[in-house]
């Protein structure tokens, strides 16, 4: 199983009430099915 490590420099993924995480999930779903 491959793992991906994201480094959130400006904390936009953490401090956006989950919007950053949802956007990442949507992008990965669209790219990789």
N, C-alpha and C positions, 0 to 999 in steps of 0.2 A: 504494500500500500504506500503510495507516494504521499508526502507531506509538503505543505506549503507554509512558509514562515513569512508573515507580513510585518513590516516595521512601520508603525504608525507615528511618524515624526511629529506631526502637529495635532495628534489625538482626535482627528476628525471622525475616525471610525468608532472611537469610544464615547466622545462627548456629544454625539448628534442624536441621542435617544434611539439608537439602533438603526437609523437611516443608512449609515455607512455600511453596516453589516448586511442589511437587506439589499442594498445596491450591489455589493460584492457577490452575494448569493445569486441574485438575478443575472448578473453578468456571467458568472461561471456556468449557470444553468443554460444560458443562451449559447455560450461558446462550446460547452462540452456535453450538453444534453442532460 
